[in-house]
Amino acid sequence: MKLKILFLVTVSFLFSVSLLADDHNIDNNTEFNVYTGMFDFSDDGKRSTLVGIQHQNEDLNRDTILGNLSPITGAMITADNATYFYTGVQAHYKLGALNLTPSFAPGYYNEGDGKDLGHALEFKSEVQLSLELPKESQLGFSYNHLSNASLGDKNPGANSYMFNFLKKF
C-alpha cells in the first residue's frame, strides 16, 4: 500500500512540474522515469512489488558509434524494503514512435526484508521499450536483471519487469 501511495504522489508531482514547465518555456533537457512493477518475478518465494525513479540529463548526451549515450541515476524500493541506488549509462535508439533504451548501471543494494542477492555491489542490465506520447512524455515497459557478477559467495540474481512513465522537463 505504501508503494502505491508513493508512486501516485511521485506521478502527481511530475504532472504538476510539467504544467509549470510548459507555462514558462523551460528547455526540456531533463527526463524523469517513474516506474512500478515486480521485483524478482521469477522467484515465487521472494517476488515483491517495487517502485522507482530515474533521472537523465540530456545536456550530458553524447553521440557515439554505439548510439546516443547518456548517464542515468536512480533508486528503487520494494514492498519488502529492499533498496537499490544506482548510476550508469543508457543508450537511446529511436524507431519511429518507439524508443529502445538498453542500460547498464552498477549500484548499492540493501536487502531489507527482501531477497539476499549475495553482495552490496550489484549490476543492473536493463532494456526498455517505450512509446512516444504528446507533451514530451512516454509510456514504456522494461525488463532488468540484477547480478553481483559472482563477487559474493552466492549470486542468485533477480529478474524484474516494470511499467514506466517518462517525462521531459
Number of C-alpha atoms within 10 A of each C-alpha: 7 9 17 14 10 13 19 13 12 17 19 12 11 20 13 11 12 20 12 13 15 13 8 9 9 11 10 16 13 14 18 21 22 24 24 23 20 19 30 23 16 12 14 8 10 15 20 21 19 25 25 23 20 18 19 20 17 16 10 12 17 14 11 9 7 10 13 15 21 19 19 21 17 19 17 20 23 23 20 17 17 19 20 22 19 20 19 17 16 21 20 18 15 14 11 8 10 16 18 16 18 19 19 20 20 19 20 15 24 19 18 14 13 19 21 18 21 19 19 16 20 27 22 21 18 19 17 19 19 22 18 16 13 6 12 13 18 20 19 19 17 20 18 21 18 25 23 22 14 13 13 15 10 14 17 17 20 20 20 20 22 21 19 23 20 23 22 21 21
